[in-house]
């Protein structure tokens, strides 16, 4: 059975889709303040997909990043810039019990695949 496509989220709809950064026992082990490698993609029953930041109308999302001076993509306080890399390639997931939000994307290199997870701090979400 085919799953319907996930809704495309904007900065505003992402803020309303996810809960606070304080988690619950169900998701406490998923403390990923910056992009962390997770080995395999996470999903049900641990997390529930709620949307995507990847616009299906764009074949190849931009690789431009939006960062504060002195930060890199992996910094825990880097903005969650939904239209910029790597966020524009991410799926949005939530803990089914507390709604704490997470972003997942898969980085593909020449000889590797790296599944990455980042917890969403709603205060860091921007366009």
Buried (B, 14 or more C-beta within 10 A) or exposed (E): EEEEEBEBBBBEBBBEBBBEBEBEEBBEEBEBBBBBEBEEBBEEEBBBBBBBBBEEEEEEBEEEBBBEEEBEBEBEEBBBBBBBBBBBBBBBBBBBEBBBBBBBBEEEEEEEEEBBBBBBBBEBBEE
